[in-house]
């Protein structure tokens, strides 16, 4: 029996694995670039310390997901326009008073409308 020694390493399977990993990273990389919300966590503020005379737009999200701005009901489609008009009079920002039973979607809809209206400062308080 004459045996030959094998002195070379076959790197073809290793190359295949690296190519598959490269393709996976190329597919996943654009997904990682998606923009999220940048939130600054404020310190706890008592509800009574909020000044009613401040120049804040106050949006209340009720437990049945209705929107109230200054105690007047605003429909979902009119939210952006109303916030944009009121931000001219009240430039300090927006205060969202959300019920604990309101949906996350309705609160985020107010935040999106405010951001699209050009509001820079958004605060959230639970009722």
NULOFI-904502 format. One record per atom (N, C-alpha, C): x, y, z; atom name; residue in three letters; residue number from 1. Coordinates in steps of 0.1 Angstrom, whole numbers. Layout:
! residues N
+-------+-------+-------+------+------+-----+
|    c1 |    c2 |    c3 | atom | type | seq |
+-------+-------+-------+------+------+-----+
|     X |     Y |     Z |   CA |  ALA | NUM |
...
+-------+-------+-------+------+------+-----+
END
This chain:
! residues 127
+-------+-------+-------+------+------+-----+
|    c1 |    c2 |    c3 | atom | type | seq |
+-------+-------+-------+------+------+-----+
|     8 |   -12 |     0 |    N |  UNK |   1 |
|     0 |     0 |     0 |   CA |  UNK |   1 |
|     9 |    12 |     0 |    C |  UNK |   1 |
|     6 |    20 |   -10 |    N |  UNK |   2 |
|    13 |    33 |   -11 |   CA |  UNK |   2 |
|     4 |    44 |    -8 |    C |  UNK |   2 |
|     6 |    51 |     3 |    N |  UNK |   3 |
|    -3 |    62 |     7 |   CA |  UNK |   3 |
|     4 |    75 |     3 |    C |  UNK |   3 |
|    -4 |    84 |    -2 |    N |  UNK |   4 |
|     1 |    98 |    -4 |   CA |  UNK |   4 |
|    -4 |   107 |     7 |    C |  UNK |   4 |
|     4 |   116 |    11 |    N |  UNK |   5 |
|     0 |   125 |    21 |   CA |  UNK |   5 |
|    -7 |   137 |    14 |    C |  UNK |   5 |
|   -16 |   142 |    21 |    N |  UNK |   6 |
|   -24 |   154 |    16 |   CA |  UNK |   6 |
|   -19 |   166 |    23 |    C |  UNK |   6 |
|   -12 |   175 |    16 |    N |  UNK |   7 |
|    -5 |   187 |    22 |   CA |  UNK |   7 |
|   -13 |   200 |    19 |    C |  UNK |   7 |
|   -24 |   200 |    12 |    N |  UNK |   8 |
|   -31 |   212 |     9 |   CA |  UNK |   8 |
|   -45 |   212 |    16 |    C |  UNK |   8 |
|   -49 |   224 |    20 |    N |  UNK |   9 |
|   -62 |   225 |    26 |   CA |  UNK |   9 |
|   -72 |   231 |    15 |    C |  UNK |   9 |
|   -83 |   224 |    15 |    N |  UNK |  10 |
|   -93 |   229 |     5 |   CA |  UNK |  10 |
|  -101 |   240 |    11 |    C |  UNK |  10 |
|  -100 |   252 |     6 |    N |  UNK |  11 |
|  -107 |   264 |    11 |   CA |  UNK |  11 |
|  -119 |   267 |     4 |    C |  UNK |  11 |
|  -124 |   259 |    -5 |    N |  UNK |  12 |
|  -136 |   262 |   -12 |   CA |  UNK |  12 |
|  -148 |   263 |    -3 |    C |  UNK |  12 |
|  -150 |   253 |     6 |    N |  UNK |  13 |
|  -162 |   255 |    15 |   CA |  UNK |  13 |
|  -161 |   267 |    24 |    C |  UNK |  13 |
|  -149 |   271 |    28 |    N |  UNK |  14 |
|  -147 |   283 |    36 |   CA |  UNK |  14 |
|  -151 |   295 |    28 |    C |  UNK |  14 |
|  -147 |   296 |    16 |    N |  UNK |  15 |
|  -150 |   307 |     7 |   CA |  UNK |  15 |
|  -165 |   308 |     5 |    C |  UNK |  15 |
|  -172 |   296 |     3 |    N |  UNK |  16 |
|  -186 |   296 |     1 |   CA |  UNK |  16 |
|  -193 |   302 |    14 |    C |  UNK |  16 |
|  -189 |   299 |    25 |    N |  UNK |  17 |
|  -195 |   304 |    38 |   CA |  UNK |  17 |
|  -193 |   319 |    39 |    C |  UNK |  17 |
|  -181 |   324 |    36 |    N |  UNK |  18 |
|  -179 |   338 |    36 |   CA |  UNK |  18 |
|  -187 |   346 |    26 |    C |  UNK |  18 |
|  -189 |   340 |    14 |    N |  UNK |  19 |
|  -198 |   347 |     4 |   CA |  UNK |  19 |
|  -212 |   347 |     9 |    C |  UNK |  19 |
|  -217 |   336 |    15 |    N |  UNK |  20 |
|  -231 |   336 |    20 |   CA |  UNK |  20 |
|  -232 |   347 |    31 |    C |  UNK |  20 |
|  -223 |   348 |    40 |    N |  UNK |  21 |
|  -223 |   358 |    51 |   CA |  UNK |  21 |
|  -223 |   372 |    45 |    C |  UNK |  21 |
|  -215 |   374 |    35 |    N |  UNK |  22 |
|  -214 |   387 |    28 |   CA |  UNK |  22 |
|  -227 |   391 |    22 |    C |  UNK |  22 |
|  -234 |   382 |    15 |    N |  UNK |  23 |
|  -247 |   384 |     9 |   CA |  UNK |  23 |
|  -257 |   388 |    20 |    C |  UNK |  23 |
|  -257 |   380 |    31 |    N |  UNK |  24 |
|  -267 |   383 |    42 |   CA |  UNK |  24 |
|  -264 |   397 |    48 |    C |  UNK |  24 |
|  -252 |   401 |    50 |    N |  UNK |  25 |
|  -249 |   414 |    55 |   CA |  UNK |  25 |
|  -253 |   425 |    45 |    C |  UNK |  25 |
|  -252 |   422 |    32 |    N |  UNK |  26 |
|  -255 |   432 |    22 |   CA |  UNK |  26 |
|  -271 |   434 |    22 |    C |  UNK |  26 |
|  -278 |   424 |    25 |    N |  UNK |  27 |
|  -293 |   424 |    25 |   CA |  UNK |  27 |
|  -297 |   431 |    38 |    C |  UNK |  27 |
|  -291 |   428 |    49 |    N |  UNK |  28 |
|  -295 |   434 |    62 |   CA |  UNK |  28 |
|  -291 |   448 |    64 |    C |  UNK |  28 |
|  -280 |   453 |    58 |    N |  UNK |  29 |
|  -274 |   466 |    61 |   CA |  UNK |  29 |
|  -284 |   477 |    58 |    C |  UNK |  29 |
|  -292 |   477 |    47 |    N |  UNK |  30 |
|  -301 |   488 |    45 |   CA |  UNK |  30 |
|  -312 |   489 |    56 |    C |  UNK |  30 |
|  -316 |   477 |    61 |    N |  UNK |  31 |
|  -326 |   477 |    71 |   CA |  UNK |  31 |
|  -322 |   483 |    84 |    C |  UNK |  31 |
|  -309 |   482 |    87 |    N |  UNK |  32 |
|  -304 |   488 |    99 |   CA |  UNK |  32 |
|  -303 |   503 |    99 |    C |  UNK |  32 |
|  -304 |   509 |    87 |    N |  UNK |  33 |
|  -304 |   524 |    86 |   CA |  UNK |  33 |
|  -317 |   531 |    88 |    C |  UNK |  33 |
|  -328 |   524 |    91 |    N |  UNK |  34 |
|  -341 |   530 |    92 |   CA |  UNK |  34 |
|  -340 |   539 |   104 |    C |  UNK |  34 |
|  -347 |   551 |   102 |    N |  UNK |  35 |
|  -348 |   561 |   112 |   CA |  UNK |  35 |
|  -358 |   558 |   123 |    C |  UNK |  35 |
|  -354 |   560 |   135 |    N |  UNK |  36 |
|  -364 |   558 |   146 |   CA |  UNK |  36 |
|  -366 |   571 |   154 |    C |  UNK |  36 |
|  -373 |   570 |   164 |    N |  UNK |  37 |
|  -376 |   582 |   172 |   CA |  UNK |  37 |
|  -364 |   584 |   182 |    C |  UNK |  37 |
|  -360 |   596 |   183 |    N |  UNK |  38 |
|  -350 |   600 |   193 |   CA |  UNK |  38 |
|  -357 |   606 |   205 |    C |  UNK |  38 |
|  -356 |   600 |   216 |    N |  UNK |  39 |
|  -364 |   605 |   227 |   CA |  UNK |  39 |
|  -355 |   609 |   238 |    C |  UNK |  39 |
|  -358 |   620 |   245 |    N |  UNK |  40 |
|  -351 |   625 |   257 |   CA |  UNK |  40 |
|  -360 |   622 |   268 |    C |  UNK |  40 |
|  -356 |   615 |   278 |    N |  UNK |  41 |
|  -364 |   612 |   290 |   CA |  UNK |  41 |
|  -364 |   624 |   299 |    C |  UNK |  41 |
|  -375 |   630 |   301 |    N |  UNK |  42 |
|  -375 |   642 |   311 |   CA |  UNK |  42 |
|  -376 |   637 |   325 |    C |  UNK |  42 |
|  -374 |   646 |   334 |    N |  UNK |  43 |
|  -376 |   643 |   348 |   CA |  UNK |  43 |
|  -391 |   644 |   351 |    C |  UNK |  43 |
|  -395 |   637 |   362 |    N |  UNK |  44 |
|  -409 |   637 |   365 |   CA |  UNK |  44 |
|  -414 |   651 |   369 |    C |  UNK |  44 |
|  -425 |   655 |   363 |    N |  UNK |  45 |
|  -431 |   668 |   366 |   CA |  UNK |  45 |
|  -445 |   665 |   370 |    C |  UNK |  45 |
|  -449 |   672 |   381 |    N |  UNK |  46 |
|  -463 |   670 |   386 |   CA |  UNK |  46 |
|  -473 |   677 |   376 |    C |  UNK |  46 |
|  -485 |   671 |   375 |    N |  UNK |  47 |
|  -495 |   677 |   366 |   CA |  UNK |  47 |
|  -499 |   691 |   370 |    C |  UNK |  47 |
|  -499 |   694 |   383 |    N |  UNK |  48 |
|  -503 |   707 |   387 |   CA |  UNK |  48 |
|  -493 |   718 |   384 |    C |  UNK |  48 |
|  -480 |   714 |   381 |    N |  UNK |  49 |
|  -470 |   724 |   379 |   CA |  UNK |  49 |
|  -470 |   728 |   364 |    C |  UNK |  49 |
|  -478 |   722 |   356 |    N |  UNK |  50 |
|  -479 |   726 |   342 |   CA |  UNK |  50 |
|  -487 |   739 |   341 |    C |  UNK |  50 |
|  -481 |   749 |   336 |    N |  UNK |  51 |
|  -487 |   762 |   336 |   CA |  UNK |  51 |
|  -497 |   763 |   324 |    C |  UNK |  51 |
|  -510 |   766 |   327 |    N |  UNK |  52 |
|  -520 |   767 |   317 |   CA |  UNK |  52 |
|  -518 |   779 |   307 |    C |  UNK |  52 |
|  -510 |   789 |   312 |    N |  UNK |  53 |
|  -508 |   801 |   304 |   CA |  UNK |  53 |
|  -495 |   799 |   294 |    C |  UNK |  53 |
|  -489 |   787 |   295 |    N |  UNK |  54 |
|  -478 |   785 |   287 |   CA |  UNK |  54 |
|  -482 |   784 |   272 |    C |  UNK |  54 |
|  -473 |   785 |   263 |    N |  UNK |  55 |
|  -476 |   785 |   249 |   CA |  UNK |  55 |
|  -474 |   771 |   243 |    C |  UNK |  55 |
|  -480 |   761 |   250 |    N |  UNK |  56 |
|  -480 |   747 |   246 |   CA |  UNK |  56 |
|  -493 |   744 |   239 |    C |  UNK |  56 |
|  -492 |   736 |   229 |    N |  UNK |  57 |
|  -504 |   730 |   223 |   CA |  UNK |  57 |
|  -507 |   718 |   231 |    C |  UNK |  57 |
|  -519 |   716 |   236 |    N |  UNK |  58 |
|  -523 |   705 |   244 |   CA |  UNK |  58 |
|  -532 |   696 |   237 |    C |  UNK |  58 |
|  -528 |   684 |   234 |    N |  UNK |  59 |
|  -536 |   674 |   227 |   CA |  UNK |  59 |
|  -539 |   663 |   236 |    C |  UNK |  59 |
|  -552 |   660 |   238 |    N |  UNK |  60 |
|  -557 |   650 |   247 |   CA |  UNK |  60 |
|  -561 |   638 |   239 |    C |  UNK |  60 |
|  -556 |   626 |   242 |    N |  UNK |  61 |
|  -560 |   614 |   235 |   CA |  UNK |  61 |
|  -569 |   606 |   245 |    C |  UNK |  61 |
|  -582 |   605 |   243 |    N |  UNK |  62 |
|  -591 |   599 |   252 |   CA |  UNK |  62 |
|  -590 |   583 |   252 |    C |  UNK |  62 |
|  -596 |   577 |   261 |    N |  UNK |  63 |
|  -596 |   562 |   261 |   CA |  UNK |  63 |
|  -602 |   556 |   249 |    C |  UNK |  63 |
|  -611 |   563 |   242 |    N |  UNK |  64 |
|  -617 |   557 |   230 |   CA |  UNK |  64 |
|  -610 |   563 |   218 |    C |  UNK |  64 |
|  -598 |   568 |   219 |    N |  UNK |  65 |
|  -589 |   572 |   209 |   CA |  UNK |  65 |
|  -594 |   584 |   201 |    C |  UNK |  65 |
|  -601 |   593 |   207 |    N |  UNK |  66 |
|  -605 |   606 |   201 |   CA |  UNK |  66 |
|  -595 |   616 |   205 |    C |  UNK |  66 |
|  -593 |   626 |   196 |    N |  UNK |  67 |
|  -584 |   637 |   199 |   CA |  UNK |  67 |
|  -591 |   650 |   202 |    C |  UNK |  67 |
|  -586 |   656 |   213 |    N |  UNK |  68 |
|  -592 |   668 |   218 |   CA |  UNK |  68 |
|  -580 |   679 |   219 |    C |  UNK |  68 |
|  -582 |   690 |   212 |    N |  UNK |  69 |
|  -573 |   701 |   213 |   CA |  UNK |  69 |
|  -580 |   713 |   219 |    C |  UNK |  69 |
|  -576 |   717 |   231 |    N |  UNK |  70 |
|  -583 |   728 |   238 |   CA |  UNK |  70 |
|  -597 |   724 |   240 |    C |  UNK |  70 |
|  -600 |   712 |   244 |    N |  UNK |  71 |
|  -613 |   706 |   247 |   CA |  UNK |  71 |
|  -623 |   706 |   235 |    C |  UNK |  71 |
|  -617 |   708 |   223 |    N |  UNK |  72 |
|  -625 |   707 |   211 |   CA |  UNK |  72 |
|  -621 |   694 |   203 |    C |  UNK |  72 |
|  -630 |   686 |   199 |    N |  UNK |  73 |
|  -627 |   674 |   192 |   CA |  UNK |  73 |
|  -621 |   677 |   178 |    C |  UNK |  73 |
|  -610 |   670 |   175 |    N |  UNK |  74 |
|  -604 |   671 |   162 |   CA |  UNK |  74 |
|  -604 |   657 |   156 |    C |  UNK |  74 |
|  -608 |   656 |   143 |    N |  UNK |  75 |
|  -607 |   643 |   136 |   CA |  UNK |  75 |
|  -593 |   640 |   132 |    C |  UNK |  75 |
|  -591 |   627 |   130 |    N |  UNK |  76 |
|  -578 |   622 |   127 |   CA |  UNK |  76 |
|  -572 |   629 |   114 |    C |  UNK |  76 |
|  -580 |   631 |   104 |    N |  UNK |  77 |
|  -576 |   637 |    91 |   CA |  UNK |  77 |
|  -572 |   651 |    93 |    C |  UNK |  77 |
|  -578 |   658 |   103 |    N |  UNK |  78 |
|  -575 |   673 |   104 |   CA |  UNK |  78 |
|  -564 |   676 |   115 |    C |  UNK |  78 |
|  -558 |   665 |   120 |    N |  UNK |  79 |
|  -549 |   667 |   131 |   CA |  UNK |  79 |
|  -536 |   675 |   126 |    C |  UNK |  79 |
|  -531 |   671 |   115 |    N |  UNK |  80 |
|  -519 |   678 |   110 |   CA |  UNK |  80 |
|  -521 |   693 |   107 |    C |  UNK |  80 |
|  -532 |   696 |   101 |    N |  UNK |  81 |
|  -535 |   710 |    97 |   CA |  UNK |  81 |
|  -538 |   718 |   110 |    C |  UNK |  81 |
|  -545 |   712 |   119 |    N |  UNK |  82 |
|  -548 |   719 |   132 |   CA |  UNK |  82 |
|  -536 |   722 |   140 |    C |  UNK |  82 |
|  -527 |   712 |   141 |    N |  UNK |  83 |
|  -515 |   714 |   148 |   CA |  UNK |  83 |
|  -506 |   724 |   142 |    C |  UNK |  83 |
|  -505 |   724 |   128 |    N |  UNK |  84 |
|  -497 |   734 |   121 |   CA |  UNK |  84 |
|  -502 |   748 |   123 |    C |  UNK |  84 |
|  -515 |   750 |   123 |    N |  UNK |  85 |
|  -521 |   763 |   125 |   CA |  UNK |  85 |
|  -519 |   768 |   140 |    C |  UNK |  85 |
|  -520 |   759 |   149 |    N |  UNK |  86 |
|  -519 |   763 |   163 |   CA |  UNK |  86 |
|  -504 |   765 |   167 |    C |  UNK |  86 |
|  -495 |   759 |   160 |    N |  UNK |  87 |
|  -481 |   761 |   163 |   CA |  UNK |  87 |
|  -476 |   775 |   160 |    C |  UNK |  87 |
|  -483 |   782 |   151 |    N |  UNK |  88 |
|  -480 |   796 |   149 |   CA |  UNK |  88 |
|  -483 |   805 |   161 |    C |  UNK |  88 |
|  -494 |   801 |   168 |    N |  UNK |  89 |
|  -498 |   809 |   180 |   CA |  UNK |  89 |
|  -490 |   804 |   193 |    C |  UNK |  89 |
|  -487 |   791 |   193 |    N |  UNK |  90 |
|  -481 |   785 |   205 |   CA |  UNK |  90 |
|  -468 |   778 |   201 |    C |  UNK |  90 |
|  -457 |   785 |   200 |    N |  UNK |  91 |
|  -445 |   779 |   195 |   CA |  UNK |  91 |
|  -436 |   771 |   204 |    C |  UNK |  91 |
|  -441 |   770 |   217 |    N |  UNK |  92 |
|  -432 |   763 |   227 |   CA |  UNK |  92 |
|  -432 |   748 |   225 |    C |  UNK |  92 |
|  -441 |   742 |   218 |    N |  UNK |  93 |
|  -441 |   728 |   217 |   CA |  UNK |  93 |
|  -455 |   722 |   218 |    C |  UNK |  93 |
|  -455 |   708 |   220 |    N |  UNK |  94 |
|  -468 |   701 |   221 |   CA |  UNK |  94 |
|  -468 |   692 |   233 |    C |  UNK |  94 |
|  -479 |   692 |   240 |    N |  UNK |  95 |
|  -481 |   683 |   252 |   CA |  UNK |  95 |
|  -492 |   673 |   248 |    C |  UNK |  95 |
|  -488 |   660 |   249 |    N |  UNK |  96 |
|  -498 |   650 |   246 |   CA |  UNK |  96 |
|  -503 |   644 |   260 |    C |  UNK |  96 |
|  -516 |   645 |   263 |    N |  UNK |  97 |
|  -521 |   639 |   275 |   CA |  UNK |  97 |
|  -529 |   627 |   270 |    C |  UNK |  97 |
|  -523 |   615 |   272 |    N |  UNK |  98 |
|  -529 |   603 |   268 |   CA |  UNK |  98 |
|  -535 |   595 |   279 |    C |  UNK |  98 |
|  -547 |   590 |   276 |    N |  UNK |  99 |
|  -553 |   581 |   286 |   CA |  UNK |  99 |
|  -545 |   568 |   287 |    C |  UNK |  99 |
|  -545 |   561 |   298 |    N |  UNK | 100 |
|  -538 |   549 |   299 |   CA |  UNK | 100 |
|  -544 |   538 |   291 |    C |  UNK | 100 |
|  -557 |   539 |   286 |    N |  UNK | 101 |
|  -563 |   529 |   278 |   CA |  UNK | 101 |
|  -563 |   533 |   263 |    C |  UNK | 101 |
|  -557 |   544 |   260 |    N |  UNK | 102 |
|  -556 |   548 |   245 |   CA |  UNK | 102 |
|  -546 |   539 |   239 |    C |  UNK | 102 |
|  -547 |   537 |   226 |    N |  UNK | 103 |
|  -538 |   528 |   219 |   CA |  UNK | 103 |
|  -525 |   535 |   215 |    C |  UNK | 103 |
|  -515 |   528 |   214 |    N |  UNK | 104 |
|  -501 |   533 |   210 |   CA |  UNK | 104 |
|  -502 |   540 |   197 |    C |  UNK | 104 |
|  -510 |   534 |   188 |    N |  UNK | 105 |
|  -511 |   539 |   174 |   CA |  UNK | 105 |
|  -517 |   553 |   174 |    C |  UNK | 105 |
|  -526 |   556 |   183 |    N |  UNK | 106 |
|  -532 |   570 |   183 |   CA |  UNK | 106 |
|  -523 |   580 |   189 |    C |  UNK | 106 |
|  -515 |   576 |   198 |    N |  UNK | 107 |
|  -505 |   585 |   204 |   CA |  UNK | 107 |
|  -494 |   588 |   194 |    C |  UNK | 107 |
|  -489 |   578 |   187 |    N |  UNK | 108 |
|  -479 |   579 |   177 |   CA |  UNK | 108 |
|  -484 |   588 |   165 |    C |  UNK | 108 |
|  -497 |   586 |   162 |    N |  UNK | 109 |
|  -503 |   594 |   151 |   CA |  UNK | 109 |
|  -502 |   609 |   155 |    C |  UNK | 109 |
|  -504 |   613 |   167 |    N |  UNK | 110 |
|  -503 |   627 |   171 |   CA |  UNK | 110 |
|  -488 |   631 |   170 |    C |  UNK | 110 |
|  -479 |   622 |   175 |    N |  UNK | 111 |
|  -465 |   626 |   174 |   CA |  UNK | 111 |
|  -460 |   628 |   160 |    C |  UNK | 111 |
|  -465 |   619 |   151 |    N |  UNK | 112 |
|  -461 |   621 |   136 |   CA |  UNK | 112 |
|  -467 |   634 |   130 |    C |  UNK | 112 |
|  -479 |   637 |   134 |    N |  UNK | 113 |
|  -485 |   649 |   129 |   CA |  UNK | 113 |
|  -478 |   661 |   134 |    C |  UNK | 113 |
|  -474 |   661 |   147 |    N |  UNK | 114 |
|  -467 |   672 |   152 |   CA |  UNK | 114 |
|  -453 |   674 |   146 |    C |  UNK | 114 |
|  -446 |   663 |   143 |    N |  UNK | 115 |
|  -433 |   663 |   137 |   CA |  UNK | 115 |
|  -434 |   668 |   123 |    C |  UNK | 115 |
|  -445 |   664 |   115 |    N |  UNK | 116 |
|  -447 |   669 |   102 |   CA |  UNK | 116 |
|  -451 |   683 |   101 |    C |  UNK | 116 |
|  -457 |   688 |   112 |    N |  UNK | 117 |
|  -461 |   702 |   113 |   CA |  UNK | 117 |
|  -450 |   711 |   117 |    C |  UNK | 117 |
|  -439 |   705 |   120 |    N |  UNK | 118 |
|  -427 |   713 |   124 |   CA |  UNK | 118 |
|  -425 |   716 |   138 |    C |  UNK | 118 |
|  -432 |   709 |   147 |    N |  UNK | 119 |
|  -431 |   710 |   161 |   CA |  UNK | 119 |
|  -418 |   704 |   166 |    C |  UNK | 119 |
|  -410 |   711 |   173 |    N |  UNK | 120 |
|  -397 |   706 |   178 |   CA |  UNK | 120 |
|  -397 |   699 |   191 |    C |  UNK | 120 |
|  -406 |   703 |   200 |    N |  UNK | 121 |
|  -406 |   698 |   214 |   CA |  UNK | 121 |
|  -419 |   691 |   216 |    C |  UNK | 121 |
|  -419 |   678 |   220 |    N |  UNK | 122 |
|  -431 |   670 |   222 |   CA |  UNK | 122 |
|  -429 |   663 |   236 |    C |  UNK | 122 |
|  -440 |   665 |   244 |    N |  UNK | 123 |
|  -440 |   659 |   258 |   CA |  UNK | 123 |
|  -452 |   650 |   259 |    C |  UNK | 123 |
|  -451 |   640 |   267 |    N |  UNK | 124 |
|  -462 |   630 |   268 |   CA |  UNK | 124 |
|  -465 |   629 |   283 |    C |  UNK | 124 |
|  -478 |   630 |   287 |    N |  UNK | 125 |
|  -483 |   628 |   301 |   CA |  UNK | 125 |
|  -494 |   618 |   300 |    C |  UNK | 125 |
|  -494 |   609 |   310 |    N |  UNK | 126 |
|  -506 |   599 |   311 |   CA |  UNK | 126 |
|  -516 |   606 |   320 |    C |  UNK | 126 |
|  -529 |   605 |   315 |    N |  UNK | 127 |
|  -540 |   610 |   323 |   CA |  UNK | 127 |
|  -544 |   600 |   334 |    C |  UNK | 127 |
+-------+-------+-------+------+------+-----+
END
